[in-house]
């Protein structure tokens, strides 16, 4: 179904990538452009966003780059204003920015804890804070936040897991608070997908294969899988869906221990 997002104005945060390849934000950006969105690519790293833009243009589509640090309220305000000033409205906000955080509460420093919460959670509050009034003025919209199944299955990444659980709760709060404005809010929880964020950290082939085997489908997840979920949730096909926490994980979270 082409043109699912035709003429919709969308902001994608974290639209670049930490390394070459297709991460969640880059995949969503390419797919949103294919589906006809008027697209603002927001990233703190302009070169990373430029690489995404070049991939979009290679397919005959286009987008606009906007440099923003989404931990800054003023940057978030300017980002939303840039989209509205250019296209006159805002229909979609897709939040992809996030960082990792290893260690238990004993091991992690207070400074690192606060950093993970600010980048992973507060940033999404700030983008929504400025996007919601613009969406309300536009007659409604869709917010998609990227969390992680680490919120459901903590595994030694305590700060990260807590932040991703907060993203899910924030999403549902947005759905409750702003449903009457015609604003839908949904959350994607990626499973063990193989993205630049993962392989830039030096994942071994053995661990990569174990992750694939953990899927009930015996498939390796990719950024494209997360991107396609975002396209659906942003589209009018999902007009009756809000407050949903959607694992995109090949069934990892429902797999019990081997007998």
LONU-123833 format. One record per atom (N, C-alpha, C): residue in three letters; y, x, z. Coordinates in steps of 0.02 Angstrom, whole numbers, padded with zeros to 5 digits, always signed. Layout:
// residues N
ALAYXZ;...
This chain:
// residues 259
UNK-00059+00042+00000;UNK+00000+00000+00000;UNK+00062+00044+00000;UNK+00090+00058-00059;UNK+00150+00100-00061;UNK+00211+00064-00034;UNK+00262+00103-00018;UNK+00327+00076+00003;UNK+00324+00035+00067;UNK+00280+00053+00113;UNK+00276+00017+00176;UNK+00339+00024+00218;UNK+00375+00079+00208;UNK+00436+00092+00246;UNK+00498+00092+00201;UNK+00493+00059+00144;UNK+00547+00060+00095;UNK+00613+00037+00126;UNK+00663+00078+00118;UNK+00732+00066+00141;UNK+00740+00064+00216;UNK+00687+00079+00254;UNK+00695+00084+00326;UNK+00724+00152+00343;UNK+00770+00153+00391;UNK+00801+00216+00412;UNK+00763+00242+00472;UNK+00738+00304+00465;UNK+00695+00332+00517;UNK+00719+00400+00539;UNK+00714+00413+00604;UNK+00724+00479+00633;UNK+00656+00504+00656;UNK+00638+00565+00636;UNK+00578+00597+00662;UNK+00601+00660+00699;UNK+00586+00662+00764;UNK+00602+00722+00803;UNK+00542+00769+00801;UNK+00555+00834+00804;UNK+00501+00882+00798;UNK+00471+00879+00728;UNK+00514+00871+00678;UNK+00491+00862+00609;UNK+00470+00928+00576;UNK+00485+00984+00609;UNK+00462+01048+00583;UNK+00392+01063+00609;UNK+00377+01127+00614;UNK+00311+01148+00639;UNK+00318+01218+00667;UNK+00278+01234+00718;UNK+00283+01299+00750;UNK+00256+01356+00707;UNK+00216+01338+00657;UNK+00187+01388+00612;UNK+00174+01353+00545;UNK+00151+01391+00496;UNK+00135+01360+00432;UNK+00079+01310+00442;UNK+00080+01258+00402;UNK+00028+01207+00406;UNK+00057+01139+00423;UNK+00013+01092+00436;UNK+00033+01023+00445;UNK+00022+01001+00518;UNK+00076+00999+00556;UNK+00073+00972+00623;UNK+00087+00898+00622;UNK+00087+00868+00681;UNK+00096+00795+00686;UNK+00163+00772+00658;UNK+00217+00807+00676;UNK+00283+00787+00653;UNK+00292+00797+00579;UNK+00269+00854+00554;UNK+00274+00868+00482;UNK+00234+00818+00441;UNK+00174+00803+00463;UNK+00132+00754+00427;UNK+00167+00687+00425;UNK+00194+00664+00482;UNK+00228+00600+00484;UNK+00288+00600+00437;UNK+00325+00655+00436;UNK+00384+00659+00393;UNK+00365+00652+00319;UNK+00314+00688+00298;UNK+00292+00684+00228;UNK+00269+00613+00211;UNK+00230+00583+00256;UNK+00205+00515+00244;UNK+00260+00462+00246;UNK+00306+00469+00292;UNK+00363+00422+00294;UNK+00402+00425+00229;UNK+00413+00486+00204;UNK+00450+00494+00142;UNK+00411+00463+00084;UNK+00346+00473+00082;UNK+00305+00441+00030;UNK+00311+00366+00031;UNK+00317+00338+00092;UNK+00319+00266+00100;UNK+00389+00237+00092;UNK+00437+00278+00072;UNK+00503+00253+00053;UNK+00556+00253+00106;UNK+00543+00285+00163;UNK+00594+00285+00217;UNK+00653+00329+00199;UNK+00711+00309+00224;UNK+00770+00352+00223;UNK+00766+00392+00287;UNK+00758+00458+00279;UNK+00729+00498+00333;UNK+00775+00553+00357;UNK+00785+00555+00423;UNK+00821+00610+00455;UNK+00771+00653+00492;UNK+00766+00717+00472;UNK+00719+00764+00502;UNK+00755+00802+00557;UNK+00740+00787+00619;UNK+00773+00819+00676;UNK+00729+00872+00705;UNK+00758+00931+00715;UNK+00720+00986+00745;UNK+00770+01037+00772;UNK+00751+01071+00825;UNK+00793+01125+00851;UNK+00792+01185+00804;UNK+00737+01193+00767;UNK+00727+01249+00721;UNK+00741+01225+00650;UNK+00799+01241+00623;UNK+00817+01217+00557;UNK+00772+01246+00503;UNK+00748+01307+00511;UNK+00703+01335+00461;UNK+00637+01297+00458;UNK+00612+01276+00516;UNK+00550+01237+00517;UNK+00561+01169+00484;UNK+00618+01138+00497;UNK+00634+01074+00465;UNK+00643+01084+00390;UNK+00673+01140+00370;UNK+00682+01154+00299;UNK+00615+01160+00263;UNK+00567+01191+00295;UNK+00500+01197+00265;UNK+00469+01127+00255;UNK+00480+01082+00302;UNK+00456+01014+00294;UNK+00492+00980+00236;UNK+00558+00989+00232;UNK+00597+00959+00178;UNK+00573+00983+00110;UNK+00556+01047+00105;UNK+00533+01073+00041;UNK+00467+01041+00020;UNK+00423+01028+00068;UNK+00360+00993+00053;UNK+00373+00922+00030;UNK+00422+00890+00061;UNK+00440+00821+00042;UNK+00469+00820-00029;UNK+00513+00867-00043;UNK+00545+00870-00109;UNK+00495+00889-00164;UNK+00444+00927-00146;UNK+00393+00946-00195;UNK+00355+00885-00221;UNK+00356+00831-00181;UNK+00323+00768-00202;UNK+00372+00720-00235;UNK+00434+00742-00246;UNK+00484+00700-00279;UNK+00521+00654-00232;UNK+00516+00666-00166;UNK+00551+00625-00117;UNK+00606+00667-00085;UNK+00644+00638-00039;UNK+00699+00675-00008;UNK+00708+00654+00064;UNK+00746+00694+00100;UNK+00762+00680+00170;UNK+00823+00722+00187;UNK+00847+00714+00249;UNK+00906+00750+00273;UNK+00886+00787+00337;UNK+00908+00849+00344;UNK+00895+00889+00404;UNK+00952+00880+00454;UNK+00934+00875+00518;UNK+00984+00873+00571;UNK+00960+00916+00628;UNK+00999+00967+00645;UNK+00980+01010+00701;UNK+00996+00975+00767;UNK+00945+00971+00811;UNK+00956+00939+00876;UNK+00908+00967+00927;UNK+00933+00976+00987;UNK+00893+00991+01045;UNK+00886+00926+01084;UNK+00828+00895+01082;UNK+00821+00828+01110;UNK+00819+00827+01186;UNK+00824+00885+01218;UNK+00834+00885+01291;UNK+00908+00877+01309;UNK+00951+00875+01258;UNK+01023+00866+01267;UNK+01043+00795+01249;UNK+01072+00759+01295;UNK+01095+00691+01282;UNK+01146+00689+01225;UNK+01191+00738+01225;UNK+01242+00739+01172;UNK+01211+00751+01104;UNK+01161+00795+01100;UNK+01127+00806+01037;UNK+01091+00743+01014;UNK+01061+00707+01060;UNK+01026+00645+01043;UNK+01076+00592+01018;UNK+01133+00588+01050;UNK+01185+00542+01028;UNK+01208+00559+00957;UNK+01221+00624+00946;UNK+01243+00646+00880;UNK+01191+00634+00826;UNK+01128+00643+00844;UNK+01073+00631+00797;UNK+01071+00558+00775;UNK+01074+00513+00822;UNK+01074+00441+00805;UNK+01136+00423+00765;UNK+01193+00449+00786;UNK+01255+00434+00750;UNK+01252+00459+00678;UNK+01220+00517+00668;UNK+01215+00544+00600;UNK+01176+00498+00555;UNK+01122+00470+00581;UNK+01081+00423+00541;UNK+01120+00359+00526;UNK+01153+00333+00577;UNK+01190+00270+00568;UNK+01250+00279+00521;UNK+01285+00334+00529;UNK+01343+00347+00486;UNK+01322+00356+00413;UNK+01264+00385+00402;UNK+01242+00398+00333;UNK+01214+00335+00300;UNK+01173+00297+00339;UNK+01138+00241+00308;UNK+01156+00172+00336;UNK+01197+00170+00389;UNK+01221+00106+00414;UNK+01177+00070+00463;UNK+01120+00100+00481;UNK+01074+00066+00526;UNK+01022+00116+00552;UNK+00981+00094+00599;UNK+00924+00134+00622;UNK+00865+00086+00635;UNK+00808+00100+00603;UNK+00750+00057+00609;UNK+00692+00089+00646;UNK+00685+00155+00642;UNK+00626+00189+00669;UNK+00646+00253+00705;UNK+00617+00262+00764;UNK+00622+00326+00800;UNK+00552+00349+00814;UNK+00535+00409+00789;UNK+00468+00436+00800;UNK+00475+00502+00838;UNK+00454+00503+00901;UNK+00462+00560+00946;UNK+00400+00604+00946;UNK+00408+00667+00923;UNK+00352+00713+00918;UNK+00359+00776+00961;UNK+00417+00786+00990;UNK+00429+00850+01025;UNK+00386+00855+01088;UNK+00357+00914+01097;UNK+00318+00925+01158;UNK+00297+00998+01164;UNK+00286+01020+01226;UNK+00261+01087+01240;UNK+00203+01082+01288;UNK+00164+01137+01293;UNK+00107+01139+01338;UNK+00129+01161+01407;UNK+00081+01158+01454;UNK+00095+01180+01522;UNK+00030+01190+01560;UNK+00009+01252+01566;UNK-00056+01267+01597;UNK-00050+01274+01673;UNK-00107+01267+01706;UNK-00109+01282+01778;UNK-00111+01221+01822;UNK-00134+01231+01883;UNK-00135+01179+01935;UNK-00067+01176+01969;UNK-00059+01131+02016;UNK+00004+01127+02052;UNK+00015+01190+02094;UNK-00039+01223+02113;UNK-00031+01286+02151;UNK-00007+01343+02106;UNK-00027+01341+02044;UNK-00015+01397+01999;UNK+00051+01393+01961;UNK+00073+01334+01944;UNK+00133+01327+01902;UNK+00196+01334+01945;UNK+00246+01367+01917;UNK+00309+01373+01952;UNK+00348+01308+01948;UNK+00393+01298+01995;UNK+00434+01237+01993;UNK+00477+01235+01930;UNK+00500+01293+01908;UNK+00542+01296+01848;UNK+00503+01275+01786;UNK+00441+01299+01781;UNK+00400+01280+01724;UNK+00381+01207+01726;UNK+00367+01182+01786;UNK+00353+01110+01793;UNK+00411+01068+01767;UNK+00471+01084+01790;UNK+00530+01046+01769;UNK+00542+01052+01694;UNK+00528+01110+01665;UNK+00537+01119+01593;UNK+00490+01075+01554;UNK+00427+01073+01573;UNK+00378+01031+01538;UNK+00398+00957+01542;UNK+00419+00935+01601;UNK+00438+00864+01607;UNK+00500+00849+01565;UNK+00548+00895+01564;UNK+00610+00883+01526;UNK+00597+00881+01451;UNK+00558+00929+01427;UNK+00544+00931+01355;UNK+00500+00873+01333;UNK+00449+00858+01372;UNK+00399+00809+01351;UNK+00417+00736+01367;UNK+00455+00725+01421;UNK+00468+00656+01442;UNK+00543+00639+01438;UNK+00584+00680+01470;UNK+00656+00664+01472;UNK+00684+00662+01402;UNK+00660+00705+01357;UNK+00684+00704+01288;UNK+00673+00636+01256;UNK+00617+00604+01269;UNK+00602+00540+01238;UNK+00644+00484+01270;UNK+00659+00491+01334;UNK+00705+00445+01365;UNK+00774+00451+01333;UNK+00796+00512+01321;UNK+00863+00523+01293;UNK+00869+00499+01221;UNK+00818+00512+01181;UNK+00821+00488+01112;UNK+00821+00412+01110;UNK+00779+00381+01152;UNK+00778+00308+01155;UNK+00843+00280+01182;UNK+00871+00313+01231;UNK+00934+00290+01262;UNK+00988+00279+01209;UNK+00991+00325+01160;UNK+01042+00319+01108;UNK+01018+00280+01047;UNK+00952+00278+01036;UNK+00926+00241+00979;UNK+00925+00165+00991;UNK+00911+00144+01052;UNK+00904+00072+01066;UNK+00966+00032+01047;UNK+01027+00053+01066;UNK+01086+00014+01045;UNK+01093+00010+00969;UNK+01077+00065+00934;UNK+01082+00064+00861;UNK+01030+00018+00831;UNK+00970+00017+00859;UNK+00918-00028+00835;UNK+00936-00101+00849;UNK+00963-00113+00908;UNK+00984-00181+00925;UNK+01036-00207+00875;UNK+01084-00164+00858;UNK+01136-00182+00810;UNK+01107-00193+00740;UNK+01049-00161+00727;UNK+01016-00168+00662;UNK+00969-00227+00659;UNK+00961-00262+00715;UNK+00916-00320+00716;UNK+00846-00304+00740;UNK+00835-00244+00766;UNK+00770-00226+00793;UNK+00747-00159+00766;UNK+00687-00139+00785;UNK+00661-00075+00762;UNK+00595-00058+00794;UNK+00573+00003+00781;UNK+00509+00027+00807;UNK+00517+00097+00835;UNK+00491+00107+00896;UNK+00489+00173+00927;UNK+00416+00193+00933;UNK+00401+00254+00911;UNK+00333+00281+00917;UNK+00338+00346+00954;UNK+00303+00351+01010;UNK+00303+00412+01050;UNK+00235+00445+01048;UNK+00234+00511+01042;UNK+00170+00547+01041;UNK+00155+00574+01111;UNK+00098+00552+01138;UNK+00074+00575+01203;UNK+00014+00620+01191;UNK-00039+00613+01229;UNK-00100+00653+01221;UNK-00155+00622+01263;UNK-00218+00631+01241;UNK-00273+00607+01282;UNK-00280+00649+01346;UNK-00241+00703+01351;UNK-00240+00741+01414;UNK-00215+00698+01471;UNK-00178+00645+01455;UNK-00156+00598+01507;UNK-00214+00559+01535;UNK-00267+00550+01496;UNK-00326+00513+01517;UNK-00381+00559+01544;UNK-00381+00622+01521;UNK-00433+00669+01540;UNK-00402+00736+01559;UNK-00371+00740+01618;UNK-00340+00803+01639;UNK-00392+00859+01642;UNK-00370+00920+01623;UNK-00418+00976+01620;UNK-00383+01042+01632;UNK-00349+01048+01688;UNK-00317+01111+01704;UNK-00250+01122+01672;UNK-00222+01069+01645;UNK-00155+01072+01614;UNK-00112+01021+01651;UNK-00105+01030+01715;UNK-00079+00976+01758;UNK-00009+00953+01738;UNK+00037+00999+01728;UNK+00105+00979+01709;UNK+00105+00942+01643;UNK+00066+00966+01596;UNK+00061+00934+01530;UNK+00030+00865+01536;UNK-00025+00860+01572;UNK-00059+00795+01580;UNK-00013+00743+01612;UNK+00022+00764+01665;UNK+00068+00718+01699;UNK+00123+00696+01652;UNK+00150+00743+01614;UNK+00205+00725+01568;UNK+00181+00676+01515;UNK+00120+00686+01490;UNK+00095+00642+01438;UNK+00077+00573+01465;UNK+00056+00570+01528;UNK+00047+00505+01560;UNK+00114+00468+01567;UNK+00166+00506+01583;UNK+00233+00476+01589;UNK+00258+00450+01522;UNK+00241+00486+01468;UNK+00261+00462+01401;UNK+00230+00393+01387;UNK+00167+00385+01405;UNK+00135+00320+01394;UNK+00169+00265+01434;UNK+00184+00279+01498;UNK+00217+00229+01540;UNK+00288+00215+01515;UNK+00324+00267+01495;UNK+00391+00257+01466;UNK+00387+00211+01406;UNK+00338+00222+01364;UNK+00331+00181+01303;UNK+00322+00107+01321;UNK+00279+00093+01369;UNK+00268+00023+01388;UNK+00330-00006+01421;UNK+00366+00034+01460;UNK+00428+00010+01489;UNK+00479-00008+01435;UNK+00483+00034+01383;UNK+00528+00019+01328;UNK+00508-00046+01293;UNK+00443-00056+01285;UNK+00419-00118+01253;UNK+00439-00179+01294;UNK+00433-00175+01359;UNK+00451-00231+01403;UNK+00526-00242+01404;UNK+00563-00188+01411;UNK+00636-00193+01419;UNK+00672-00216+01356;UNK+00645-00200+01297;UNK+00683-00210+01236;UNK+00648-00253+01184;UNK+00592-00284+01204;UNK+00559-00330+01158;UNK+00603-00387+01135;UNK+00644-00413+01181;UNK+00688-00468+01163;UNK+00741-00448+01112;UNK+00751-00383+01104;UNK+00798-00358+01053;UNK+00764-00347+00986;UNK+00699-00364+00982;UNK+00662-00353+00921;UNK+00640-00281+00912;UNK+00638-00244+00968;UNK+00619-00173+00966;UNK+00547-00167+00992;UNK+00504-00140+00950;UNK+00435-00126+00970;UNK+00430-00053+00992;UNK+00387-00039+01041;UNK+00376+00029+01064;UNK+00301+00039+01073;UNK+00274+00090+01040;UNK+00203+00105+01044;UNK+00192+00180+01052;UNK+00133+00197+01078;UNK+00119+00266+01095;UNK+00054+00289+01061;UNK+00056+00347+01030;UNK-00004+00377+01001;UNK-00028+00432+01048;UNK-00093+00431+01063;UNK-00123+00485+01104;UNK-00171+00525+01060;UNK-00147+00581+01032;UNK-00191+00622+00992;UNK-00247+00653+01034;UNK-00305+00658+01003;UNK-00360+00696+01033;UNK-00355+00769+01012;UNK-00412+00803+01009;UNK-00412+00874+00993;UNK-00403+00887+00918;UNK-00342+00875+00894;UNK-00327+00886+00824;UNK-00309+00960+00812;UNK-00324+00984+00753;UNK-00312+01054+00736;UNK-00245+01059+00700;UNK-00195+01082+00735;UNK-00127+01086+00709;UNK-00099+01156+00720;UNK-00041+01172+00690;UNK-00011+01237+00702;UNK+00001+01253+00775;UNK+00015+01202+00816;UNK+00025+01214+00888;UNK-00039+01242+00919;UNK-00096+01222+00892;UNK-00160+01244+00918;UNK-00179+01313+00891;UNK-00178+01320+00824;UNK-00202+01383+00798;UNK-00153+01440+00805;UNK-00089+01424+00816;UNK-00041+01477+00831;UNK-00056+01510+00898;UNK-00091+01473+00941;UNK-00110+01499+01007;UNK-00173+01542+01004;UNK-00203+01547+00944;UNK-00261+01591+00935;UNK-00327+01560+00954;UNK-00339+01497+00937;UNK-00403+01465+00953;UNK-00460+01498+00915;UNK-00515+01510+00949;UNK-00573+01542+00918;UNK-00610+01491+00874;UNK-00648+01517+00825;UNK-00688+01474+00782;UNK-00739+01435+00823;UNK-00766+01468+00875;UNK-00817+01435+00917;UNK-00787+01374+00953;UNK-00728+01382+00982;UNK-00697+01326+01017;UNK-00677+01272+00967;UNK-00653+01292+00909;UNK-00635+01243+00858;UNK-00696+01200+00840;UNK-00754+01232+00832;UNK-00815+01195+00815;UNK-00837+01150+00873;UNK-00830+01172+00935;UNK-00847+01130+00992;UNK-00803+01068+00994;UNK-00740+01076+00978;UNK-00695+01019+00976;UNK-00715+00969+00923;UNK-00735+00994+00864;UNK-00758+00949+00812;UNK-00821+00912+00834;UNK-00867+00947+00865;UNK-00929+00917+00888;UNK-00917+00865+00942;UNK-00862+00871+00979;UNK-00848+00822+01032;UNK-00832+00753+01004;UNK-00811+00751+00941;UNK-00795+00687+00910;UNK-00859+00647+00897;UNK-00858+00582+00911;UNK-00915+00540+00895;UNK-00927+00539+00820;UNK-00875+00552+00781;UNK-00881+00550+00708;UNK-00897+00619+00678;UNK-00899+00670+00722;UNK-00912+00739+00700;UNK-00860+00761+00648;UNK-00798+00738+00658;UNK-00742+00756+00615;UNK-00692+00797+00654;UNK-00656+00840+00619;UNK-00601+00877+00650;UNK-00537+00838+00637;UNK-00501+00821+00690;UNK-00438+00786+00682;UNK-00384+00831+00654;UNK-00338+00801+00616;UNK-00284+00837+00584;UNK-00218+00803+00598;UNK-00164+00838+00584;UNK-00098+00807+00591;UNK-00091+00744+00549;UNK-00125+00743+00491;UNK-00121+00684+00448;UNK-00146+00622+00484;UNK-00197+00629+00526;UNK-00224+00571+00562;UNK-00172+00540+00608;UNK-00133+00583+00640;UNK-00079+00559+00684;UNK-00023+00529+00642;UNK-00008+00562+00586;UNK+00045+00537+00542;UNK+00031+00468+00514;UNK-00031+00456+00493;UNK-00049+00390+00466;UNK-00044+00336+00520;UNK-00064+00352+00581;UNK-00057+00304+00636;UNK+00016+00287+00646;UNK+00060+00337+00641;UNK+00132+00325+00649;UNK+00159+00281+00593;UNK+00136+00293+00532;UNK+00158+00250+00476;UNK+00142+00177+00490;UNK+00080+00164+00511;UNK+00061+00095+00525;UNK+00104+00065+00580;UNK+00112+00101+00635;UNK+00150+00073+00692;UNK+00224+00063+00675;UNK+00250+00103+00628;UNK+00320+00096+00608;UNK+00330+00039+00558;UNK+00277+00019+00524;UNK+00282-00029+00469;UNK+00283-00101+00493;UNK+00300-00146+00448;UNK+00300-00218+00465;UNK+00229-00244+00472;UNK+00179-00207+00450;UNK+00109-00227+00462;UNK+00094-00230+00536;UNK+00132-00193+00576;UNK+00122-00191+00649;UNK+00174-00234+00685;UNK+00200-00284+00651;UNK+00255-00324+00679;UNK+00238-00358+00745;UNK+00174-00370+00758;UNK+00152-00405+00818;UNK+00119-00358+00868;UNK+00132-00294+00861;UNK+00102-00243+00904;UNK+00157-00206+00942;UNK+00155-00210+01008;UNK+00202-00172+01049;UNK+00171-00157+01117;UNK+00191-00102+01146;UNK+00165-00082+01211;UNK+00094-00054+01209;UNK+00072-00036+01149;UNK+00003-00013+01140;UNK-00002+00063+01151;UNK-00055+00084+01185;UNK-00071+00155+01192;UNK-00132+00167+01148;UNK-00122+00203+01093;UNK-00173+00210+01041;UNK-00202+00281+01040;UNK-00262+00290+01066;UNK-00294+00356+01058;UNK-00315+00365+00984;UNK-00298+00422+00957;UNK-00320+00441+00890;UNK-00359+00506+00901;UNK-00424+00497+00915;UNK-00462+00552+00945;UNK-00534+00557+00923;UNK-00554+00519+00872;UNK-00623+00522+00851;UNK-00672+00497+00903;UNK-00648+00460+00953;UNK-00692+00434+01004;UNK-00704+00480+01063;UNK-00667+00534+01067;UNK-00679+00584+01120;UNK-00672+00554+01189;UNK-00622+00511+01199;UNK-00609+00486+01266;UNK-00662+00436+01292;UNK-00703+00410+01247;UNK-00755+00363+01270;UNK-00824+00394+01271;UNK-00827+00458+01256;UNK-00892+00492+01255;UNK-00913+00511+01325;UNK-00972+00490+01345;UNK-00999+00509+01410;UNK-01032+00577+01408;UNK-01054+00602+01465;UNK-01088+00667+01467;UNK-01155+00664+01432;UNK-01176+00719+01402;UNK-01241+00721+01367;UNK-01298+00714+01418;UNK-01350+00678+01399;UNK-01407+00669+01444;UNK-01461+00719+01429;
